[in-house]
Amino acid sequence: MTYIAIIGFIAILGSLGAAMFFMLRGGEKDKHERKSKANSMARALAFRVGFSIVLFICVLIAWHLGYIHPTGIPAGR
């Protein structure tokens, strides 16, 4: 489960980095190229959201199946 979480976080950071690359990439003068850049950035951000949702669902399933256990914060007296 640890490896799945690590791979998920790497995928999330990779798609966020790709969105930043598309956002910061400059030099396009053509309107069509600007629209293409915006679509690429939106797609990368959509993948990031999708990876985050999948990782969250995997954590919930692992908790439900007993692979991981919450430790919680100890209650003070």
MODELLER restraints for C-alpha pairs under 7 A, 6 or more apart:
rsr = mdl.restraints
at = mdl.atoms
rsr.add(forms.Gaussian(group=physical.xy_distance, feature=features.Distance(at['CA:5:A'], at['CA:55:A']), mean=6.71, stdev=0.5))
rsr.add(forms.Gaussian(group=physical.xy_distance, feature=features.Distance(at['CA:8:A'], at['CA:51:A']), mean=6.54, stdev=0.5))
rsr.add(forms.Gaussian(group=physical.xy_distance, feature=features.Distance(at['CA:8:A'], at['CA:55:A']), mean=5.98, stdev=0.5))
rsr.add(forms.Gaussian(group=physical.xy_distance, feature=features.Distance(at['CA:11:A'], at['CA:51:A']), mean=6.88, stdev=0.5))
rsr.add(forms.Gaussian(group=physical.xy_distance, feature=features.Distance(at['CA:12:A'], at['CA:48:A']), mean=5.03, stdev=0.5))
rsr.add(forms.Gaussian(group=physical.xy_distance, feature=features.Distance(at['CA:12:A'], at['CA:51:A']), mean=5.91, stdev=0.5))
rsr.add(forms.Gaussian(group=physical.xy_distance, feature=features.Distance(at['CA:12:A'], at['CA:52:A']), mean=6.62, stdev=0.5))
rsr.add(forms.Gaussian(group=physical.xy_distance, feature=features.Distance(at['CA:15:A'], at['CA:44:A']), mean=5.30, stdev=0.5))
rsr.add(forms.Gaussian(group=physical.xy_distance, feature=features.Distance(at['CA:15:A'], at['CA:45:A']), mean=6.59, stdev=0.5))
rsr.add(forms.Gaussian(group=physical.xy_distance, feature=features.Distance(at['CA:15:A'], at['CA:47:A']), mean=6.48, stdev=0.5))
rsr.add(forms.Gaussian(group=physical.xy_distance, feature=features.Distance(at['CA:15:A'], at['CA:48:A']), mean=5.42, stdev=0.5))
rsr.add(forms.Gaussian(group=physical.xy_distance, feature=features.Distance(at['CA:16:A'], at['CA:44:A']), mean=6.77, stdev=0.5))
rsr.add(forms.Gaussian(group=physical.xy_distance, feature=features.Distance(at['CA:16:A'], at['CA:45:A']), mean=6.35, stdev=0.5))
rsr.add(forms.Gaussian(group=physical.xy_distance, feature=features.Distance(at['CA:16:A'], at['CA:48:A']), mean=6.30, stdev=0.5))
rsr.add(forms.Gaussian(group=physical.xy_distance, feature=features.Distance(at['CA:18:A'], at['CA:44:A']), mean=6.23, stdev=0.5))
rsr.add(forms.Gaussian(group=physical.xy_distance, feature=features.Distance(at['CA:19:A'], at['CA:41:A']), mean=4.56, stdev=0.5))
rsr.add(forms.Gaussian(group=physical.xy_distance, feature=features.Distance(at['CA:19:A'], at['CA:44:A']), mean=5.14, stdev=0.5))
rsr.add(forms.Gaussian(group=physical.xy_distance, feature=features.Distance(at['CA:19:A'], at['CA:45:A']), mean=6.02, stdev=0.5))
rsr.add(forms.Gaussian(group=physical.xy_distance, feature=features.Distance(at['CA:22:A'], at['CA:37:A']), mean=5.97, stdev=0.5))
rsr.add(forms.Gaussian(group=physical.xy_distance, feature=features.Distance(at['CA:22:A'], at['CA:40:A']), mean=6.57, stdev=0.5))
rsr.add(forms.Gaussian(group=physical.xy_distance, feature=features.Distance(at['CA:22:A'], at['CA:41:A']), mean=5.40, stdev=0.5))
rsr.add(forms.Gaussian(group=physical.xy_distance, feature=features.Distance(at['CA:23:A'], at['CA:41:A']), mean=6.26, stdev=0.5))
rsr.add(forms.Gaussian(group=physical.xy_distance, feature=features.Distance(at['CA:28:A'], at['CA:34:A']), mean=6.37, stdev=0.5))
rsr.add(forms.Gaussian(group=physical.xy_distance, feature=features.Distance(at['CA:62:A'], at['CA:68:A']), mean=5.92, stdev=0.5))
rsr.add(forms.Gaussian(group=physical.xy_distance, feature=features.Distance(at['CA:63:A'], at['CA:69:A']), mean=6.16, stdev=0.5))
